[in-house]
Amino acid sequence: MAQPPLRAVIVGLTGIGAARPASDPSQPIYHPTPPSHAAAYQHHPRTELVAVCDLRTAALEDFRQTWQDVWPNLHYYTDYALMLREQQPELVSIATSDHAHADVCVAATQSGARAILCEKPIATTLADADRMIGATAERGVLLSVEHTRRWDPLYLRVRQLLHSGELGPLRTMTAELFSPRAMLFRNGTHLIDLFSFFGEADPLWVVADLEDGFEDYRAYKGDGGRNPDLEPYASAYIRFAGGIRGFYNSYKAAYPGSGFSLVCEEGVVRMTDQGAQVSVGRSFTELWTRDLVPGTFLHTRQLGALAELVHVLEKGGTLISPGPEARKALALTLAMLESHCRGNIRVDLPQP
């Protein structure tokens, strides 16, 4: 007998929570990669979206008009606590403003949810992150934090290459981010998370410099990512365990682009979201560069995150972006703020 689908809800109907991609039914392959939690639920056969919640009634109406052909009987709420009580979901997606994640996560855990998919960053304070990790661990609830590139075939292929040892030990990591939205907590957290994803080493200390005008920016003061002027960009030098050095550089510029480079003992990998190249050689005049071609997969990015969460929930296993891993990116981000506000001094991070 087939199992009933897992009941799911979404809290927060911004683009990452609610967007629906355009499709072309005249094409033999006409479903674009899901760009949101809602689109991921649409395409996962083991889930059924039963309700959504947002404080803004206009957002609820937009969702209704966008998705009513898929979910004509969906329930709509402006109070997530009421939704959790009435709907008793097994899966909860959290796509609210960054600083609101913790309260929703704890409430979902206490309501009986079995798994939570939370947008990045996990939270904006370590106290909130620890509340989320502690509450879910106490009740055996899965918590996955949606650092999207951890389910991207290209970035997974690069990580596989590092694990193979073909390029030798990792020496340095460099992250660059340029766009009008190169804010530290918003878009920056994706690249900061990649330091842990690729380096697999704990950050030991950091020296950082924030955007001018943020001399006393000691804690998150943003509005959930809507206004970039409220959050700084940053540059930082990071030392990791094992001698690995990290360099983070971002700037609010009209040019939209990001990149990540890994220098190993015997080669270099340079990547963007559009592709990756590997360079090896014996001298400055003898270098060979090749494209790194990832495999093709049924589930990637948001749908990959959801598919993994469902698989681990039903079959067991280990999440690739659990709460404690996401906490590392937050701890490093907050250490950057502290370094800047204390005169760009070295700030040591607590070690496990």
C-alpha positions in Angstrom: 0.0 0.0 0.0 1.3 3.4 -0.9 2.2 5.7 1.9 0.3 9.0 2.2 2.3 12.1 1.2 4.1 14.1 3.8 2.0 17.2 4.8 4.0 20.4 4.3 3.6 24.1 5.0 5.6 27.2 4.1 6.1 30.2 6.4 7.2 33.3 4.4 6.2 33.9 0.8 9.1 36.0 -0.6 10.5 34.9 -3.9 12.6 32.0 -2.5 9.5 30.7 -0.7 6.9 31.2 -3.4 8.3 31.8 -6.9 7.0 29.8 -9.8 9.2 29.5 -12.9 7.7 29.8 -16.4 7.5 26.6 -18.3 7.1 25.8 -22.0 4.8 22.7 -22.5 5.8 22.6 -26.2 9.3 21.3 -25.2 9.9 17.7 -24.4 11.7 18.8 -21.2 9.7 21.8 -20.0 10.1 22.0 -16.2 12.8 24.4 -15.2 14.8 23.7 -12.0 12.5 24.8 -9.1 13.7 28.2 -7.8 11.7 28.1 -4.6 10.3 26.0 -1.8 6.8 26.0 -3.3 8.2 24.9 -6.7 10.1 22.1 -5.0 7.0 20.8 -3.3 5.2 20.9 -6.6 7.7 18.4 -8.1 8.4 16.1 -5.2 6.0 13.1 -5.3 6.2 12.4 -1.5 5.0 15.8 -0.4 1.7 17.6 -0.3 1.6 21.4 0.4 -1.4 21.9 2.6 -1.0 25.5 3.8 1.1 28.7 3.6 1.6 31.6 5.9 2.7 35.2 5.5 2.1 38.4 7.6 1.2 40.2 4.4 -2.3 39.5 3.0 -1.1 40.8 -0.4 1.6 38.0 -0.5 -1.1 35.4 0.3 -3.3 36.6 -2.6 -0.3 36.7 -5.0 0.4 33.1 -4.0 -3.2 32.1 -4.5 -3.2 33.6 -8.0 0.1 32.0 -8.9 -0.5 28.5 -7.6 -4.3 27.9 -7.5 -4.2 25.6 -10.5 -1.8 23.3 -8.6 -3.2 23.7 -5.1 -6.9 24.8 -5.3 -7.7 23.8 -1.8 -4.7 25.3 0.0 -5.2 26.9 3.4 -3.9 30.5 4.0 -2.8 32.0 7.2 -1.3 35.2 8.7 -0.5 33.5 12.0 2.1 30.6 11.7 1.3 29.3 15.2 -2.3 28.9 14.3 -1.3 27.2 11.1 0.9 24.7 12.9 -1.8 23.9 15.4 -4.5 23.4 12.8 -2.6 21.7 10.1 -0.1 19.5 12.1 2.5 19.4 9.2 5.3 16.9 9.0 7.5 19.2 6.9 7.9 23.0 7.5 9.7 25.4 5.2 10.9 28.6 6.8 11.5 31.5 4.3 10.9 34.4 6.6 13.2 37.4 7.2 16.6 36.2 8.5 16.1 37.3 12.1 12.7 35.5 12.4 13.8 32.0 11.7 14.4 30.9 15.3 10.9 31.4 16.7 9.3 29.7 13.8 11.7 26.8 14.0 11.1 26.2 17.7 7.4 26.5 17.3 7.4 24.0 14.4 9.5 21.6 16.5 7.1 21.8 19.4 4.1 21.4 17.1 5.2 17.9 16.0 6.9 18.6 12.7 9.4 15.9 11.7 11.7 17.9 9.4 12.4 21.6 8.8 13.9 23.2 5.7 15.1 26.7 6.8 16.4 29.4 4.6 20.0 30.7 5.1 21.5 32.1 7.2 20.3 29.8 10.0 19.8 32.9 12.2 21.3 36.3 12.9 22.6 35.5 16.4 24.4 32.5 17.8 21.8 32.4 20.7 19.0 31.9 18.1 21.0 29.4 16.1 21.6 27.4 19.3 17.9 27.5 20.2 17.1 26.0 16.8 19.7 23.3 17.0 18.9 22.5 20.6 15.1 22.3 20.1 15.4 20.1 17.0 18.0 17.8 18.5 16.0 17.3 21.7 12.9 16.1 19.7 14.8 14.3 17.0 13.6 16.7 14.3 15.7 17.1 11.1 16.9 20.6 10.5 18.4 21.4 7.1 19.6 24.9 6.2 19.2 25.9 2.6 22.7 26.9 1.5 21.8 26.2 -2.1 25.1 25.3 -3.6 25.5 22.3 -1.3 22.9 20.6 -3.6 24.4 22.0 -6.9 26.1 19.4 -9.2 28.9 21.7 -10.0 29.9 22.4 -6.5 29.5 18.8 -5.5 31.8 17.8 -8.3 34.4 20.2 -7.1 34.2 18.8 -3.6 34.5 15.3 -5.0 37.7 16.4 -6.9 39.1 17.7 -3.6 38.3 14.4 -1.9 40.0 12.4 -4.6 43.4 13.8 -3.7 44.2 14.5 -7.4 45.2 18.1 -6.7 46.9 17.5 -3.4 46.1 19.2 -0.1 44.0 22.4 -0.1 46.1 25.5 0.7 43.9 28.6 0.1 40.3 29.5 -0.6 39.1 32.8 -2.1 35.5 34.0 -2.3 34.4 37.1 -4.3 31.0 38.6 -4.5 30.0 41.8 -6.4 26.4 43.0 -7.0 24.1 45.7 -5.6 23.0 43.0 -3.1 26.4 41.9 -1.9 25.3 42.1 1.7 27.1 40.0 4.3 24.1 38.3 5.8 22.1 37.9 2.6 24.0 36.9 -0.5 27.4 36.8 1.3 26.4 33.9 3.6 26.3 31.5 0.6 30.0 32.1 -0.1 31.0 32.1 3.6 29.3 28.7 3.9 31.5 27.4 1.0 34.6 27.9 3.2 33.3 25.1 5.5 31.9 23.1 2.6 35.2 22.9 0.7 37.7 23.3 3.5 36.0 21.0 6.0 38.1 22.7 8.7 37.1 25.0 11.6 37.9 28.7 11.3 40.5 29.7 13.9 40.5 33.5 13.6 39.6 36.3 11.3 40.5 39.9 10.5 37.8 41.9 8.7 36.9 45.3 7.2 33.3 46.3 6.6 31.8 48.8 4.2 32.4 52.4 5.1 29.6 53.8 7.3 29.2 50.6 9.3 31.8 51.4 12.0 29.6 50.3 14.8 27.7 47.4 13.1 28.2 44.9 15.9 25.0 42.9 15.3 22.5 42.3 12.5 20.3 45.4 11.9 18.9 44.5 8.5 15.2 44.2 7.5 15.3 40.6 6.1 17.2 41.5 3.0 14.8 44.0 1.4 17.0 47.1 1.7 20.7 46.5 0.9 21.7 49.8 2.4 21.0 48.4 5.9 23.6 45.7 5.7 27.4 45.9 4.9 29.6 44.2 2.4 33.0 43.1 3.8 36.5 41.9 3.2 38.2 39.4 5.4 41.3 37.2 6.0 40.5 33.9 7.7 42.8 31.2 9.1 41.4 27.7 9.3 42.6 24.6 11.1 45.2 22.6 9.1 47.0 25.7 7.9 44.3 26.6 5.2 44.0 30.3 4.5 40.7 32.0 3.4 40.1 35.3 1.7 36.6 36.8 1.4 36.0 40.0 -0.7 32.7 41.6 -1.6 31.5 45.0 -2.9 28.2 46.6 -3.7 28.8 47.2 -7.4 26.5 47.3 -10.5 28.4 44.3 -11.9 26.7 41.2 -10.7 29.1 38.3 -10.3 30.6 35.9 -7.8 33.4 33.3 -7.8 35.3 30.9 -5.7 38.8 29.7 -6.1 40.6 26.8 -4.5 44.4 26.6 -4.6 45.8 23.1 -3.9 49.4 21.9 -3.7 49.2 20.6 -7.3 46.5 22.5 -9.0 43.8 25.2 -8.9 40.0 25.2 -9.3 38.2 28.3 -10.3 34.4 28.3 -10.3 31.3 30.5 -10.7 27.7 29.4 -10.9 28.1 29.0 -14.6 31.1 26.6 -14.6 34.4 25.5 -13.3 37.9 25.1 -14.6 40.9 23.1 -13.3 44.5 24.1 -13.9 47.6 22.0 -13.3 51.1 22.3 -14.5 54.8 21.9 -13.9 55.9 25.6 -14.3 54.6 29.0 -15.1 54.9 28.3 -18.8 53.5 24.8 -18.7 49.9 25.0 -17.5 47.0 22.9 -18.6 43.4 24.0 -18.0 40.3 21.9 -18.5 36.6 22.4 -17.9 35.2 20.5 -15.0 31.9 18.9 -16.2 29.4 18.0 -13.5 27.0 15.1 -13.9 23.3 15.6 -14.5 20.9 14.9 -11.6 17.1 14.6 -11.1 17.1 16.8 -8.0 19.3 19.9 -7.5 19.3 23.1 -5.5 15.9 23.7 -3.7 14.5 20.4 -5.0 17.7 18.7 -4.0 17.4 20.1 -0.5 13.9 18.8 -0.2 14.6 15.5 -1.7 17.5 14.9 0.6 15.4 15.9 3.6 12.6 13.5 2.7 15.1 10.7 2.0 16.9 11.1 5.3 13.5 11.3 7.1 12.3 8.1 5.6 15.4 6.1 5.0 18.0 7.5 7.4 21.3 9.1 6.6 23.2 12.3 7.1 22.2 15.8 5.9 24.7 17.8 4.0 23.7 21.1 5.5 22.5 20.5 9.1 22.1 23.1 11.7 25.6 22.8 13.3 27.2 23.2 9.9 25.2 26.3 9.1 26.1 27.7 12.5 29.7 27.8 11.4 28.9 30.3 8.6 27.0 32.5 11.1 29.8 32.4 13.7 32.3 33.5 11.1 30.1 36.3 9.9 29.6 37.6 13.4 33.3 37.4 14.0 33.9 39.6 11.0 31.6 42.2 12.6 33.5 42.0 15.8 36.9 42.4 14.1 35.8 45.4 12.2 34.2 47.2 15.2 37.3 46.5 17.4 39.6 48.3 14.9 40.1 45.4 12.4 41.9 43.3 14.9 42.3 39.5 14.9 39.3 37.8 16.5 39.6 34.2 17.6 36.6 31.9 17.2 35.7 29.4 19.9 36.9 25.9 19.1 34.7 22.8 19.5 
